[in-house]
Amino acid sequence: MKVPRDLSGNDVIGALCRDWGYRVVHQEGSHVLLETTEPSRQRVVVPAHQRLRVGTLSAILRQVARHKDVRREDIFRSLR
């Protein structure tokens, strides 16, 4: 899977909240803290930058995929 280079932090935040059960808990500066309680409690920090770095986006996708027990590709599809 090739990670896109043109996604913003707000794109990722919107997709995680809309499709994966996360909600915005707190924001400090440009970093937004998201939380879900399904299947258990997890918090993820997403920088609300214009363009996310490939490594940052990959790490966020990996965390969410591992917690939700889905493939990274499934989460990636919801970002588009």
PDB file with SEQRES, HELIX, SHEET and CRYST1 records, atoms N, CA, C and O in Angstrom:
SEQRES   1 A   80  MET LYS VAL PRO ARG ASP LEU SER GLY ASN ASP VAL ILE          
SEQRES   2 A   80  GLY ALA LEU CYS ARG ASP TRP GLY TYR ARG VAL VAL HIS          
SEQRES   3 A   80  GLN GLU GLY SER HIS VAL LEU LEU GLU THR THR GLU PRO          
SEQRES   4 A   80  SER ARG GLN ARG VAL VAL VAL PRO ALA HIS GLN ARG LEU          
SEQRES   5 A   80  ARG VAL GLY THR LEU SER ALA ILE LEU ARG GLN VAL ALA          
SEQRES   6 A   80  ARG HIS LYS ASP VAL ARG ARG GLU ASP ILE PHE ARG SER          
SEQRES   7 A   80  LEU ARG                                                      
HELIX    1 AA1 GLY A    9  ASP A   19  1                                  11    
HELIX    2 AA2 VAL A   54  LYS A   68  1                                  15    
HELIX    3 AA3 ARG A   72  LEU A   79  1                                   8    
SHEET    1 AA1 3 ARG A  23  GLU A  28  0                                        
SHEET    2 AA1 3 HIS A  31  THR A  36 -1                                        
SHEET    3 AA1 3 GLN A  42  PRO A  47 -1                                        
CRYST1    1.000    1.000    1.000  90.00  90.00  90.00 P 1           1          
ATOM      1  N   MET A   1       0.842  -1.172   0.000  1.00  0.00           N  
ATOM      2  CA  MET A   1       0.000   0.000   0.000  1.00  0.00           C  
ATOM      3  C   MET A   1       0.888   1.236   0.000  1.00  0.00           C  
ATOM      4  O   MET A   1       1.780   1.366   0.838  1.00  0.00           O  
ATOM      5  N   LYS A   2       0.646   2.125  -0.924  1.00  0.00           N  
ATOM      6  CA  LYS A   2       1.397   3.363  -0.996  1.00  0.00           C  
ATOM      7  C   LYS A   2       0.648   4.446  -0.216  1.00  0.00           C  
ATOM      8  O   LYS A   2      -0.515   4.738  -0.492  1.00  0.00           O  
ATOM      9  N   VAL A   3       1.332   5.026   0.748  1.00  0.00           N  
ATOM     10  CA  VAL A   3       0.723   6.043   1.604  1.00  0.00           C  
ATOM     11  C   VAL A   3       0.699   7.369   0.848  1.00  0.00           C  
ATOM     12  O   VAL A   3       1.724   7.781   0.304  1.00  0.00           O  
ATOM     13  N   PRO A   4      -0.451   8.045   0.802  1.00  0.00           N  
ATOM     14  CA  PRO A   4      -0.542   9.316   0.075  1.00  0.00           C  
ATOM     15  C   PRO A   4       0.270  10.413   0.748  1.00  0.00           C  
ATOM     16  O   PRO A   4       0.482  10.400   1.960  1.00  0.00           O  
ATOM     17  N   ARG A   5       0.711  11.344  -0.052  1.00  0.00           N  
ATOM     18  CA  ARG A   5       1.547  12.436   0.451  1.00  0.00           C  
ATOM     19  C   ARG A   5       0.796  13.758   0.526  1.00  0.00           C  
ATOM     20  O   ARG A   5       1.387  14.791   0.842  1.00  0.00           O  
ATOM     21  N   ASP A   6      -0.495  13.733   0.241  1.00  0.00           N  
ATOM     22  CA  ASP A   6      -1.225  14.997   0.177  1.00  0.00           C  
ATOM     23  C   ASP A   6      -2.378  15.096   1.170  1.00  0.00           C  
ATOM     24  O   ASP A   6      -3.247  15.953   1.014  1.00  0.00           O  
ATOM     25  N   LEU A   7      -2.402  14.240   2.182  1.00  0.00           N  
ATOM     26  CA  LEU A   7      -3.483  14.284   3.170  1.00  0.00           C  
ATOM     27  C   LEU A   7      -3.132  15.260   4.296  1.00  0.00           C  
ATOM     28  O   LEU A   7      -1.994  15.314   4.762  1.00  0.00           O  
ATOM     29  N   SER A   8      -4.118  16.012   4.711  1.00  0.00           N  
ATOM     30  CA  SER A   8      -3.918  16.920   5.844  1.00  0.00           C  
ATOM     31  C   SER A   8      -4.335  16.212   7.127  1.00  0.00           C  
ATOM     32  O   SER A   8      -5.010  15.183   7.102  1.00  0.00           O  
ATOM     33  N   GLY A   9      -3.925  16.777   8.224  1.00  0.00           N  
ATOM     34  CA  GLY A   9      -4.328  16.235   9.516  1.00  0.00           C  
ATOM     35  C   GLY A   9      -5.832  16.293   9.697  1.00  0.00           C  
ATOM     36  O   GLY A   9      -6.424  15.391  10.291  1.00  0.00           O  
ATOM     37  N   ASN A  10      -6.456  17.351   9.189  1.00  0.00           N  
ATOM     38  CA  ASN A  10      -7.908  17.482   9.309  1.00  0.00           C  
ATOM     39  C   ASN A  10      -8.638  16.414   8.491  1.00  0.00           C  
ATOM     40  O   ASN A  10      -9.712  15.964   8.889  1.00  0.00           O  
ATOM     41  N   ASP A  11      -8.066  16.002   7.346  1.00  0.00           N  
ATOM     42  CA  ASP A  11      -8.645  14.903   6.564  1.00  0.00           C  
ATOM     43  C   ASP A  11      -8.668  13.623   7.389  1.00  0.00           C  
ATOM     44  O   ASP A  11      -9.672  12.911   7.424  1.00  0.00           O  
ATOM     45  N   VAL A  12      -7.555  13.342   8.048  1.00  0.00           N  
ATOM     46  CA  VAL A  12      -7.436  12.119   8.851  1.00  0.00           C  
ATOM     47  C   VAL A  12      -8.364  12.188  10.058  1.00  0.00           C  
ATOM     48  O   VAL A  12      -9.043  11.210  10.371  1.00  0.00           O  
ATOM     49  N   ILE A  13      -8.400  13.325  10.732  1.00  0.00           N  
ATOM     50  CA  ILE A  13      -9.270  13.499  11.896  1.00  0.00           C  
ATOM     51  C   ILE A  13     -10.727  13.291  11.498  1.00  0.00           C  
ATOM     52  O   ILE A  13     -11.469  12.592  12.189  1.00  0.00           O  
ATOM     53  N   GLY A  14     -11.136  13.893  10.393  1.00  0.00           N  
ATOM     54  CA  GLY A  14     -12.512  13.749   9.918  1.00  0.00           C  
ATOM     55  C   GLY A  14     -12.879  12.306   9.617  1.00  0.00           C  
ATOM     56  O   GLY A  14     -13.958  11.848   9.993  1.00  0.00           O  
ATOM     57  N   ALA A  15     -11.992  11.588   8.945  1.00  0.00           N  
ATOM     58  CA  ALA A  15     -12.270  10.183   8.598  1.00  0.00           C  
ATOM     59  C   ALA A  15     -12.327   9.303   9.840  1.00  0.00           C  
ATOM     60  O   ALA A  15     -13.196   8.439   9.946  1.00  0.00           O  
ATOM     61  N   LEU A  16     -11.409   9.514  10.779  1.00  0.00           N  
ATOM     62  CA  LEU A  16     -11.413   8.694  11.990  1.00  0.00           C  
ATOM     63  C   LEU A  16     -12.666   8.949  12.823  1.00  0.00           C  
ATOM     64  O   LEU A  16     -13.223   8.015  13.400  1.00  0.00           O  
ATOM     65  N   CYS A  17     -13.108  10.184  12.891  1.00  0.00           N  
ATOM     66  CA  CYS A  17     -14.325  10.496  13.650  1.00  0.00           C  
ATOM     67  C   CYS A  17     -15.573   9.989  12.934  1.00  0.00           C  
ATOM     68  O   CYS A  17     -16.478   9.452  13.573  1.00  0.00           O  
ATOM     69  N   ARG A  18     -15.628  10.153  11.633  1.00  0.00           N  
ATOM     70  CA  ARG A  18     -16.810   9.783  10.849  1.00  0.00           C  
ATOM     71  C   ARG A  18     -16.964   8.262  10.711  1.00  0.00           C  
ATOM     72  O   ARG A  18     -18.068   7.734  10.849  1.00  0.00           O  
ATOM     73  N   ASP A  19     -15.861   7.562  10.439  1.00  0.00           N  
ATOM     74  CA  ASP A  19     -15.954   6.151  10.065  1.00  0.00           C  
ATOM     75  C   ASP A  19     -15.454   5.159  11.108  1.00  0.00           C  
ATOM     76  O   ASP A  19     -15.782   3.976  11.027  1.00  0.00           O  
ATOM     77  N   TRP A  20     -14.678   5.605  12.076  1.00  0.00           N  
ATOM     78  CA  TRP A  20     -14.031   4.655  12.975  1.00  0.00           C  
ATOM     79  C   TRP A  20     -14.342   4.869  14.445  1.00  0.00           C  
ATOM     80  O   TRP A  20     -13.708   4.243  15.295  1.00  0.00           O  
ATOM     81  N   GLY A  21     -15.292   5.726  14.774  1.00  0.00           N  
ATOM     82  CA  GLY A  21     -15.755   5.847  16.155  1.00  0.00           C  
ATOM     83  C   GLY A  21     -14.882   6.676  17.071  1.00  0.00           C  
ATOM     84  O   GLY A  21     -14.989   6.559  18.292  1.00  0.00           O  
ATOM     85  N   TYR A  22     -14.022   7.510  16.517  1.00  0.00           N  
ATOM     86  CA  TYR A  22     -13.198   8.393  17.349  1.00  0.00           C  
ATOM     87  C   TYR A  22     -13.920   9.713  17.558  1.00  0.00           C  
ATOM     88  O   TYR A  22     -14.809  10.080  16.789  1.00  0.00           O  
ATOM     89  N   ARG A  23     -13.528  10.412  18.598  1.00  0.00           N  
ATOM     90  CA  ARG A  23     -14.068  11.750  18.836  1.00  0.00           C  
ATOM     91  C   ARG A  23     -12.924  12.631  19.331  1.00  0.00           C  
ATOM     92  O   ARG A  23     -11.968  12.150  19.940  1.00  0.00           O  
ATOM     93  N   VAL A  24     -13.040  13.915  19.061  1.00  0.00           N  
ATOM     94  CA  VAL A  24     -12.021  14.873  19.488  1.00  0.00           C  
ATOM     95  C   VAL A  24     -12.189  15.113  20.978  1.00  0.00           C  
ATOM     96  O   VAL A  24     -13.276  15.454  21.444  1.00  0.00           O  
ATOM     97  N   VAL A  25     -11.102  14.932  21.725  1.00  0.00           N  
ATOM     98  CA  VAL A  25     -11.128  15.103  23.172  1.00  0.00           C  
ATOM     99  C   VAL A  25     -10.478  16.418  23.580  1.00  0.00           C  
ATOM    100  O   VAL A  25     -10.956  17.107  24.482  1.00  0.00           O  
ATOM    101  N   HIS A  26      -9.384  16.755  22.905  1.00  0.00           N  
ATOM    102  CA  HIS A  26      -8.595  17.911  23.336  1.00  0.00           C  
ATOM    103  C   HIS A  26      -7.709  18.358  22.188  1.00  0.00           C  
ATOM    104  O   HIS A  26      -7.336  17.560  21.328  1.00  0.00           O  
ATOM    105  N   GLN A  27      -7.378  19.635  22.184  1.00  0.00           N  
ATOM    106  CA  GLN A  27      -6.406  20.136  21.218  1.00  0.00           C  
ATOM    107  C   GLN A  27      -5.453  21.073  21.915  1.00  0.00           C  
ATOM    108  O   GLN A  27      -5.867  21.960  22.662  1.00  0.00           O  
ATOM    109  N   GLU A  28      -4.178  20.874  21.669  1.00  0.00           N  
ATOM    110  CA  GLU A  28      -3.160  21.768  22.201  1.00  0.00           C  
ATOM    111  C   GLU A  28      -2.274  22.182  21.033  1.00  0.00           C  
ATOM    112  O   GLU A  28      -1.540  21.371  20.471  1.00  0.00           O  
ATOM    113  N   GLY A  29      -2.358  23.440  20.687  1.00  0.00           N  
ATOM    114  CA  GLY A  29      -1.628  23.906  19.514  1.00  0.00           C  
ATOM    115  C   GLY A  29      -2.213  23.255  18.276  1.00  0.00           C  
ATOM    116  O   GLY A  29      -3.418  23.320  18.034  1.00  0.00           O  
ATOM    117  N   SER A  30      -1.345  22.628  17.493  1.00  0.00           N  
ATOM    118  CA  SER A  30      -1.830  21.983  16.275  1.00  0.00           C  
ATOM    119  C   SER A  30      -2.021  20.476  16.449  1.00  0.00           C  
ATOM    120  O   SER A  30      -2.274  19.776  15.469  1.00  0.00           O  
ATOM    121  N   HIS A  31      -1.907  19.971  17.657  1.00  0.00           N  
ATOM    122  CA  HIS A  31      -2.062  18.543  17.890  1.00  0.00           C  
ATOM    123  C   HIS A  31      -3.431  18.248  18.515  1.00  0.00           C  
ATOM    124  O   HIS A  31      -3.807  18.817  19.540  1.00  0.00           O  
ATOM    125  N   VAL A  32      -4.156  17.342  17.862  1.00  0.00           N  
ATOM    126  CA  VAL A  32      -5.509  17.004  18.283  1.00  0.00           C  
ATOM    127  C   VAL A  32      -5.504  15.606  18.885  1.00  0.00           C  
ATOM    128  O   VAL A  32      -4.979  14.666  18.287  1.00  0.00           O  
ATOM    129  N   LEU A  33      -6.082  15.477  20.055  1.00  0.00           N  
ATOM    130  CA  LEU A  33      -6.175  14.193  20.735  1.00  0.00           C  
ATOM    131  C   LEU A  33      -7.539  13.580  20.440  1.00  0.00           C  
ATOM    132  O   LEU A  33      -8.576  14.171  20.740  1.00  0.00           O  
ATOM    133  N   LEU A  34      -7.522  12.381  19.843  1.00  0.00           N  
ATOM    134  CA  LEU A  34      -8.752  11.649  19.541  1.00  0.00           C  
ATOM    135  C   LEU A  34      -8.854  10.467  20.480  1.00  0.00           C  
ATOM    136  O   LEU A  34      -7.845   9.922  20.926  1.00  0.00           O  
ATOM    137  N   GLU A  35     -10.099  10.071  20.780  1.00  0.00           N  
ATOM    138  CA  GLU A  35     -10.314   8.940  21.680  1.00  0.00           C  
ATOM    139  C   GLU A  35     -11.458   8.093  21.162  1.00  0.00           C  
ATOM    140  O   GLU A  35     -12.426   8.599  20.594  1.00  0.00           O  
ATOM    141  N   THR A  36     -11.325   6.780  21.371  1.00  0.00           N  
ATOM    142  CA  THR A  36     -12.410   5.845  21.094  1.00  0.00           C  
ATOM    143  C   THR A  36     -12.546   4.915  22.288  1.00  0.00           C  
ATOM    144  O   THR A  36     -11.607   4.735  23.063  1.00  0.00           O  
ATOM    145  N   THR A  37     -13.715   4.332  22.425  1.00  0.00           N  
ATOM    146  CA  THR A  37     -13.929   3.356  23.501  1.00  0.00           C  
ATOM    147  C   THR A  37     -14.273   1.984  22.945  1.00  0.00           C  
ATOM    148  O   THR A  37     -14.620   1.071  23.695  1.00  0.00           O  
ATOM    149  N   GLU A  38     -14.176   1.843  21.627  1.00  0.00           N  
ATOM    150  CA  GLU A  38     -14.515   0.560  21.019  1.00  0.00           C  
ATOM    151  C   GLU A  38     -13.333   0.002  20.255  1.00  0.00           C  
ATOM    152  O   GLU A  38     -12.793   0.732  19.424  1.00  0.00           O  
ATOM    153  N   PRO A  39     -12.899  -1.182  20.454  1.00  0.00           N  
ATOM    154  CA  PRO A  39     -13.407  -2.167  21.394  1.00  0.00           C  
ATOM    155  C   PRO A  39     -12.967  -1.894  22.834  1.00  0.00           C  
ATOM    156  O   PRO A  39     -13.554  -2.431  23.772  1.00  0.00           O  
ATOM    157  N   SER A  40     -11.946  -1.068  23.011  1.00  0.00           N  
ATOM    158  CA  SER A  40     -11.540  -0.613  24.340  1.00  0.00           C  
ATOM    159  C   SER A  40     -11.040   0.815  24.176  1.00  0.00           C  
ATOM    160  O   SER A  40     -11.033   1.353  23.068  1.00  0.00           O  
ATOM    161  N   ARG A  41     -10.627   1.422  25.271  1.00  0.00           N  
ATOM    162  CA  ARG A  41     -10.215   2.825  25.223  1.00  0.00           C  
ATOM    163  C   ARG A  41      -8.857   2.965  24.550  1.00  0.00           C  
ATOM    164  O   ARG A  41      -7.913   2.241  24.866  1.00  0.00           O  
ATOM    165  N   GLN A  42      -8.776   3.902  23.625  1.00  0.00           N  
ATOM    166  CA  GLN A  42      -7.512   4.225  22.974  1.00  0.00           C  
ATOM    167  C   GLN A  42      -7.496   5.705  22.647  1.00  0.00           C  
ATOM    168  O   GLN A  42      -8.522   6.286  22.294  1.00  0.00           O  
ATOM    169  N   ARG A  43      -6.333   6.304  22.766  1.00  0.00           N  
ATOM    170  CA  ARG A  43      -6.146   7.692  22.395  1.00  0.00           C  
ATOM    171  C   ARG A  43      -5.076   7.772  21.315  1.00  0.00           C  
ATOM    172  O   ARG A  43      -4.073   7.060  21.358  1.00  0.00           O  
ATOM    173  N   VAL A  44      -5.308   8.646  20.351  1.00  0.00           N  
ATOM    174  CA  VAL A  44      -4.378   8.849  19.247  1.00  0.00           C  
ATOM    175  C   VAL A  44      -4.198  10.350  19.055  1.00  0.00           C  
ATOM    176  O   VAL A  44      -5.172  11.102  19.062  1.00  0.00           O  
ATOM    177  N   VAL A  45      -2.970  10.778  18.888  1.00  0.00           N  
ATOM    178  CA  VAL A  45      -2.680  12.184  18.629  1.00  0.00           C  
ATOM    179  C   VAL A  45      -2.446  12.352  17.132  1.00  0.00           C  
ATOM    180  O   VAL A  45      -1.647  11.636  16.529  1.00  0.00           O  
ATOM    181  N   VAL A  46      -3.163  13.318  16.538  1.00  0.00           N  
ATOM    182  CA  VAL A  46      -3.023  13.617  15.120  1.00  0.00           C  
ATOM    183  C   VAL A  46      -2.658  15.091  14.978  1.00  0.00           C  
ATOM    184  O   VAL A  46      -3.395  15.956  15.452  1.00  0.00           O  
ATOM    185  N   PRO A  47      -1.529  15.390  14.330  1.00  0.00           N  
ATOM    186  CA  PRO A  47      -1.198  16.790  14.095  1.00  0.00           C  
ATOM    187  C   PRO A  47      -2.111  17.373  13.024  1.00  0.00           C  
ATOM    188  O   PRO A  47      -2.280  16.770  11.964  1.00  0.00           O  
ATOM    189  N   ALA A  48      -2.691  18.512  13.280  1.00  0.00           N  
ATOM    190  CA  ALA A  48      -3.603  19.158  12.332  1.00  0.00           C  
ATOM    191  C   ALA A  48      -2.807  20.043  11.382  1.00  0.00           C  
ATOM    192  O   ALA A  48      -3.047  21.246  11.282  1.00  0.00           O  
ATOM    193  N   HIS A  49      -1.858  19.426  10.687  1.00  0.00           N  
ATOM    194  CA  HIS A  49      -0.999  20.150   9.752  1.00  0.00           C  
ATOM    195  C   HIS A  49      -1.582  20.093   8.350  1.00  0.00           C  
ATOM    196  O   HIS A  49      -2.430  19.251   8.055  1.00  0.00           O  
ATOM    197  N   GLN A  50      -1.119  21.002   7.478  1.00  0.00           N  
ATOM    198  CA  GLN A  50      -1.600  21.035   6.095  1.00  0.00           C  
ATOM    199  C   GLN A  50      -1.322  19.722   5.377  1.00  0.00           C  
ATOM    200  O   GLN A  50      -2.191  19.200   4.678  1.00  0.00           O  
ATOM    201  N   ARG A  51      -0.128  19.192   5.544  1.00  0.00           N  
ATOM    202  CA  ARG A  51       0.237  17.902   4.962  1.00  0.00           C  
ATOM    203  C   ARG A  51       0.944  17.079   6.025  1.00  0.00           C  
ATOM    204  O   ARG A  51       1.906  17.528   6.647  1.00  0.00           O  
ATOM    205  N   LEU A  52       0.450  15.873   6.217  1.00  0.00           N  
ATOM    206  CA  LEU A  52       1.098  14.981   7.173  1.00  0.00           C  
ATOM    207  C   LEU A  52       2.289  14.308   6.506  1.00  0.00           C  
ATOM    208  O   LEU A  52       2.241  13.965   5.324  1.00  0.00           O  
ATOM    209  N   ARG A  53       3.335  14.127   7.259  1.00  0.00           N  
ATOM    210  CA  ARG A  53       4.487  13.396   6.751  1.00  0.00           C  
ATOM    211  C   ARG A  53       4.107  11.935   6.597  1.00  0.00           C  
ATOM    212  O   ARG A  53       3.245  11.429   7.315  1.00  0.00           O  
ATOM    213  N   VAL A  54       4.748  11.267   5.667  1.00  0.00           N  
ATOM    214  CA  VAL A  54       4.418   9.882   5.355  1.00  0.00           C  
ATOM    215  C   VAL A  54       4.586   8.990   6.584  1.00  0.00           C  
ATOM    216  O   VAL A  54       3.733   8.143   6.852  1.00  0.00           O  
ATOM    217  N   GLY A  55       5.661   9.168   7.324  1.00  0.00           N  
ATOM    218  CA  GLY A  55       5.902   8.350   8.511  1.00  0.00           C  
ATOM    219  C   GLY A  55       4.873   8.590   9.597  1.00  0.00           C  
ATOM    220  O   GLY A  55       4.463   7.652  10.282  1.00  0.00           O  
ATOM    221  N   THR A  56       4.452   9.832   9.764  1.00  0.00           N  
ATOM    222  CA  THR A  56       3.437  10.172  10.761  1.00  0.00           C  
ATOM    223  C   THR A  56       2.104   9.540  10.405  1.00  0.00           C  
ATOM    224  O   THR A  56       1.451   8.935  11.255  1.00  0.00           O  
ATOM    225  N   LEU A  57       1.699   9.678   9.148  1.00  0.00           N  
ATOM    226  CA  LEU A  57       0.445   9.085   8.699  1.00  0.00           C  
ATOM    227  C   LEU A  57       0.484   7.569   8.826  1.00  0.00           C  
ATOM    228  O   LEU A  57      -0.492   6.955   9.257  1.00  0.00           O  
ATOM    229  N   SER A  58       1.589   6.974   8.458  1.00  0.00           N  
ATOM    230  CA  SER A  58       1.733   5.522   8.550  1.00  0.00           C  
ATOM    231  C   SER A  58       1.616   5.042   9.997  1.00  0.00           C  
ATOM    232  O   SER A  58       0.984   4.020  10.267  1.00  0.00           O  
ATOM    233  N   ALA A  59       2.220   5.772  10.915  1.00  0.00           N  
ATOM    234  CA  ALA A  59       2.158   5.403  12.335  1.00  0.00           C  
ATOM    235  C   ALA A  59       0.730   5.508  12.869  1.00  0.00           C  
ATOM    236  O   ALA A  59       0.291   4.654  13.640  1.00  0.00           O  
ATOM    237  N   ILE A  60       0.006   6.550  12.462  1.00  0.00           N  
ATOM    238  CA  ILE A  60      -1.386   6.711  12.904  1.00  0.00           C  
ATOM    239  C   ILE A  60      -2.238   5.564  12.374  1.00  0.00           C  
ATOM    240  O   ILE A  60      -3.027   4.978  13.115  1.00  0.00           O  
ATOM    241  N   LEU A  61      -2.080   5.244  11.092  1.00  0.00           N  
ATOM    242  CA  LEU A  61      -2.839   4.133  10.492  1.00  0.00           C  
ATOM    243  C   LEU A  61      -2.523   2.812  11.181  1.00  0.00           C  
ATOM    244  O   LEU A  61      -3.416   1.997  11.415  1.00  0.00           O  
ATOM    245  N   ARG A  62      -1.250   2.602  11.505  1.00  0.00           N  
ATOM    246  CA  ARG A  62      -0.840   1.358  12.170  1.00  0.00           C  
ATOM    247  C   ARG A  62      -1.476   1.251  13.555  1.00  0.00           C  
ATOM    248  O   ARG A  62      -1.954   0.182  13.935  1.00  0.00           O  
ATOM    249  N   GLN A  63      -1.486   2.355  14.315  1.00  0.00           N  
ATOM    250  CA  GLN A  63      -2.090   2.343  15.653  1.00  0.00           C  
ATOM    251  C   GLN A  63      -3.578   2.028  15.590  1.00  0.00           C  
ATOM    252  O   GLN A  63      -4.072   1.186  16.340  1.00  0.00           O  
ATOM    253  N   VAL A  64      -4.284   2.698  14.701  1.00  0.00           N  
ATOM    254  CA  VAL A  64      -5.727   2.511  14.595  1.00  0.00           C  
ATOM    255  C   VAL A  64      -6.049   1.102  14.100  1.00  0.00           C  
ATOM    256  O   VAL A  64      -6.954   0.454  14.625  1.00  0.00           O  
ATOM    257  N   ALA A  65      -5.320   0.631  13.105  1.00  0.00           N  
ATOM    258  CA  ALA A  65      -5.563  -0.710  12.557  1.00  0.00           C  
ATOM    259  C   ALA A  65      -5.338  -1.788  13.614  1.00  0.00           C  
ATOM    260  O   ALA A  65      -6.124  -2.729  13.721  1.00  0.00           O  
ATOM    261  N   ARG A  66      -4.287  -1.652  14.378  1.00  0.00           N  
ATOM    262  CA  ARG A  66      -3.992  -2.640  15.418  1.00  0.00           C  
ATOM    263  C   ARG A  66      -5.093  -2.639  16.480  1.00  0.00           C  
ATOM    264  O   ARG A  66      -5.523  -3.700  16.933  1.00  0.00           O  
ATOM    265  N   HIS A  67      -5.546  -1.451  16.874  1.00  0.00           N  
ATOM    266  CA  HIS A  67      -6.563  -1.353  17.919  1.00  0.00           C  
ATOM    267  C   HIS A  67      -7.926  -1.864  17.443  1.00  0.00           C  
ATOM    268  O   HIS A  67      -8.620  -2.563  18.182  1.00  0.00           O  
ATOM    269  N   LYS A  68      -8.304  -1.519  16.223  1.00  0.00           N  
ATOM    270  CA  LYS A  68      -9.609  -1.908  15.686  1.00  0.00           C  
ATOM    271  C   LYS A  68      -9.596  -3.309  15.079  1.00  0.00           C  
ATOM    272  O   LYS A  68     -10.641  -3.828  14.688  1.00  0.00           O  
ATOM    273  N   ASP A  69      -8.407  -3.923  14.998  1.00  0.00           N  
ATOM    274  CA  ASP A  69      -8.232  -5.261  14.441  1.00  0.00           C  
ATOM    275  C   ASP A  69      -8.726  -5.326  12.992  1.00  0.00           C  
ATOM    276  O   ASP A  69      -9.479  -6.223  12.613  1.00  0.00           O  
ATOM    277  N   VAL A  70      -8.285  -4.361  12.205  1.00  0.00           N  
ATOM    278  CA  VAL A  70      -8.579  -4.305  10.773  1.00  0.00           C  
ATOM    279  C   VAL A  70      -7.263  -4.082  10.026  1.00  0.00           C  
ATOM    280  O   VAL A  70      -6.225  -3.820  10.632  1.00  0.00           O  
ATOM    281  N   ARG A  71      -7.330  -4.191   8.719  1.00  0.00           N  
ATOM    282  CA  ARG A  71      -6.141  -3.945   7.911  1.00  0.00           C  
ATOM    283  C   ARG A  71      -5.952  -2.445   7.714  1.00  0.00           C  
ATOM    284  O   ARG A  71      -6.919  -1.684   7.714  1.00  0.00           O  
ATOM    285  N   ARG A  72      -4.706  -2.029   7.548  1.00  0.00           N  
ATOM    286  CA  ARG A  72      -4.423  -0.613   7.302  1.00  0.00           C  
ATOM    287  C   ARG A  72      -5.105  -0.137   6.031  1.00  0.00           C  
ATOM    288  O   ARG A  72      -5.507   1.023   5.940  1.00  0.00           O  
ATOM    289  N   GLU A  73      -5.239  -1.016   5.056  1.00  0.00           N  
ATOM    290  CA  GLU A  73      -5.869  -0.661   3.794  1.00  0.00           C  
ATOM    291  C   GLU A  73      -7.323  -0.260   3.993  1.00  0.00           C  
ATOM    292  O   GLU A  73      -7.820   0.619   3.289  1.00  0.00           O  
ATOM    293  N   ASP A  74      -8.020  -0.893   4.950  1.00  0.00           N  
ATOM    294  CA  ASP A  74      -9.420  -0.554   5.229  1.00  0.00           C  
ATOM    295  C   ASP A  74      -9.533   0.885   5.739  1.00  0.00           C  
ATOM    296  O   ASP A  74     -10.439   1.621   5.348  1.00  0.00           O  
ATOM    297  N   ILE A  75      -8.624   1.268   6.598  1.00  0.00           N  
ATOM    298  CA  ILE A  75      -8.635   2.628   7.118  1.00  0.00           C  
ATOM    299  C   ILE A  75      -8.217   3.603   6.024  1.00  0.00           C  
ATOM    300  O   ILE A  75      -8.780   4.691   5.903  1.00  0.00           O  
ATOM    301  N   PHE A  76      -7.244   3.213   5.243  1.00  0.00           N  
ATOM    302  CA  PHE A  76      -6.768   4.042   4.143  1.00  0.00           C  
ATOM    303  C   PHE A  76      -7.890   4.368   3.172  1.00  0.00           C  
ATOM    304  O   PHE A  76      -7.991   5.502   2.703  1.00  0.00           O  
ATOM    305  N   ARG A  77      -8.737   3.388   2.862  1.00  0.00           N  
ATOM    306  CA  ARG A  77      -9.851   3.613   1.937  1.00  0.00           C  
ATOM    307  C   ARG A  77     -10.825   4.663   2.453  1.00  0.00           C  
ATOM    308  O   ARG A  77     -11.405   5.410   1.665  1.00  0.00           O  
ATOM    309  N   SER A  78     -11.009   4.726   3.762  1.00  0.00           N  
ATOM    310  CA  SER A  78     -11.944   5.716   4.319  1.00  0.00           C  
ATOM    311  C   SER A  78     -11.368   7.128   4.278  1.00  0.00           C  
ATOM    312  O   SER A  78     -12.103   8.099   4.461  1.00  0.00           O  
ATOM    313  N   LEU A  79     -10.082   7.253   4.045  1.00  0.00           N  
ATOM    314  CA  LEU A  79      -9.442   8.570   3.975  1.00  0.00           C  
ATOM    315  C   LEU A  79      -9.646   9.237   2.633  1.00  0.00           C  
ATOM    316  O   LEU A  79      -9.467  10.449   2.512  1.00  0.00           O  
ATOM    317  N   ARG A  80     -10.016   8.476   1.631  1.00  0.00           N  
ATOM    318  CA  ARG A  80     -10.123   9.016   0.274  1.00  0.00           C  
ATOM    319  C   ARG A  80     -11.471   9.546  -0.027  1.00  0.00           C  
ATOM    320  O   ARG A  80     -11.710  10.033  -1.132  1.00  0.00           O  
TER     321      ARG A  80                                                      
END                                                                             
